[in-house]
């Protein structure tokens, strides 16, 4: 069993679906941890490391964390590490509203989701990365997924993540790519299956 340093139910559900029951992943709440872990750093890597290191220090148990950002070319990589807090000042209705406003009249809609996983096992850290390239739509489409899913069409698809069922999303998902590396590492290095 691994503690996932998150209380985002959507993320926990997505990771458990990707693991297909090979290993049980529990949330912070399920592990009895109510502490909120800040993400103050400028990179996904530093935030992921801080979260997993904090949980490992609190529990002494193997754990992992992830940090994900949407990196938009025309916005010099923003919102990036601040994706979840992009609309902090509250001027716009949501993160998506702010993103679409900033992309208004910009022809380049190229973007990528990037996930970094930090795994701590037996006191050692290992990192894994998953990337999904795509385009930002002019308006939200679909009500599935979470975050920026309704405005992101992955390369090779015709619909947004918000219009996809979980199985279809996982054919493209940045998180799936990172979790696949994590799972392969667990199987080959630690013989966990």
C-alpha positions in Angstrom: 0.0 0.0 0.0 1.2 3.5 -0.8 0.0 6.8 0.6 -0.8 9.3 -2.1 0.0 12.8 -0.8 -3.3 14.2 -2.0 -6.9 14.7 -0.9 -8.0 15.5 -4.4 -10.6 12.6 -4.8 -10.5 13.0 -8.6 -6.7 12.4 -8.7 -6.9 9.5 -6.2 -9.6 7.9 -8.3 -7.7 8.4 -11.5 -4.5 6.9 -10.1 -6.3 3.9 -8.6 -8.0 3.3 -12.0 -4.6 3.4 -13.7 -3.1 0.8 -11.2 -6.0 -1.7 -12.0 -5.9 -3.0 -8.5 -2.2 -4.0 -8.7 -1.5 -1.8 -5.7 -3.7 0.0 -3.3 -3.3 3.7 -3.1 -4.9 5.7 -0.2 -5.4 9.4 0.2 -4.1 11.5 3.0 -7.5 11.5 4.6 -7.7 7.7 4.5 -4.2 7.6 6.1 -5.5 9.8 8.9 -3.5 12.9 7.8 -5.5 16.1 7.9 -2.6 18.5 7.3 -2.6 20.6 4.1 0.8 20.7 2.5 1.8 24.0 0.9 3.1 24.1 -2.7 5.3 27.3 -2.5 8.0 26.4 -5.1 8.6 27.5 -8.7 8.8 24.0 -10.2 6.6 21.0 -10.2 9.6 18.9 -9.2 10.2 20.9 -5.9 6.5 20.9 -5.0 6.2 17.1 -5.6 9.3 16.4 -3.5 8.2 18.6 -0.6 4.8 16.9 -0.4 6.2 13.3 -0.4 9.0 14.2 2.0 6.5 15.8 4.4 4.3 12.7 4.4 7.3 10.4 4.8 8.5 12.4 7.8 5.1 12.3 9.4 4.4 8.6 8.8 7.6 6.8 8.0 5.6 5.0 5.4 6.2 4.7 1.6 4.4 7.4 -0.2 4.2 9.4 -3.4 3.0 12.8 -4.5 2.5 14.5 -7.8 2.3 18.0 -9.1 0.7 18.8 -12.4 0.8 21.9 -14.5 -0.7 23.1 -17.7 2.0 24.8 -19.7 0.8 27.1 -22.5 3.3 28.2 -25.2 1.7 31.6 -26.0 1.8 32.4 -22.2 5.5 31.5 -21.8 4.6 28.3 -19.9 1.9 29.8 -17.7 -0.1 28.8 -15.7 2.5 26.0 -15.1 3.2 25.4 -11.4 0.4 27.8 -10.4 -2.3 26.0 -12.5 -4.5 25.2 -9.5 -4.1 28.7 -8.2 -4.1 30.7 -11.4 -7.1 32.8 -10.6 -6.0 33.6 -7.0 -6.8 37.2 -7.2 -10.4 36.3 -8.1 -10.8 38.8 -11.0 -12.1 36.0 -13.2 -14.8 33.5 -12.5 -12.4 30.5 -12.7 -9.0 29.4 -13.7 -10.4 28.5 -17.2 -12.0 31.9 -17.6 -8.6 33.6 -16.9 -6.8 31.2 -19.2 -9.2 31.9 -22.1 -9.1 35.6 -21.5 -5.3 35.6 -21.7 -5.4 33.5 -24.9 -7.9 35.8 -26.6 -6.8 36.7 -30.1 -3.6 34.5 -29.8 -3.3 32.1 -32.8 -0.9 29.7 -31.0 -3.1 27.5 -28.8 -0.4 24.9 -28.2 -0.1 23.6 -24.6 0.9 20.6 -22.6 0.0 19.0 -19.3 3.0 17.8 -17.4 2.9 15.6 -14.3 5.9 15.0 -12.0 5.6 12.2 -9.4 7.9 12.0 -6.4 8.1 8.5 -4.8 9.8 7.9 -1.5 10.4 4.3 -0.7 12.7 3.2 2.1 13.8 6.8 2.6 15.0 7.3 -1.0 13.3 9.5 -3.6 12.6 8.7 -7.2 10.9 11.0 -9.8 8.8 10.2 -12.9 7.4 12.5 -15.5 4.5 12.3 -17.9 3.7 14.8 -20.7 0.6 15.2 -22.9 0.8 17.7 -25.7 -2.3 19.3 -27.2 -4.3 22.5 -27.9 -6.5 24.9 -25.9 -10.0 25.3 -27.3 -11.7 28.7 -27.7 -14.5 27.7 -25.2 -15.1 24.9 -22.6 -16.5 21.6 -24.0 -17.8 18.8 -21.8 -18.4 18.4 -18.1 -16.1 15.4 -17.3 -12.7 15.4 -15.7 -11.6 18.3 -13.6 -9.4 21.4 -13.8 -8.6 22.5 -17.3 -10.0 19.3 -18.9 -12.9 21.0 -20.7 -10.5 23.3 -22.7 -7.7 20.8 -23.6 -7.7 18.6 -26.6 -4.8 16.2 -26.6 -2.9 15.6 -29.8 -4.5 12.8 -31.8 -7.9 13.4 -30.3 -11.0 15.3 -31.6 -12.6 16.1 -28.3 -11.5 17.7 -25.0 -10.6 15.7 -21.9 -13.8 17.1 -20.5 -15.8 15.2 -23.2 -14.0 11.9 -22.6 -14.8 8.9 -20.3 -11.9 7.9 -18.0 -10.8 5.0 -20.2 -10.5 7.3 -23.3 -8.7 10.0 -21.3 -6.2 7.5 -20.1 -5.1 6.7 -23.7 -3.5 10.2 -23.7 -3.1 11.2 -20.0 0.0 12.8 -18.7 -0.8 11.3 -15.3 -1.1 7.9 -16.8 2.3 8.2 -18.4 3.9 9.2 -15.1 2.0 6.5 -13.2 3.0 3.9 -15.7 6.7 4.7 -15.0 6.0 4.5 -11.3 4.3 1.2 -11.6 7.1 -0.2 -13.8 9.6 1.0 -11.3 7.8 -0.7 -8.4 7.5 -4.0 -10.3 11.1 -4.1 -11.5 12.9 -2.6 -8.5 10.9 -3.8 -5.6 9.1 -6.8 -7.1 5.7 -5.3 -6.1 2.8 -6.5 -8.3 
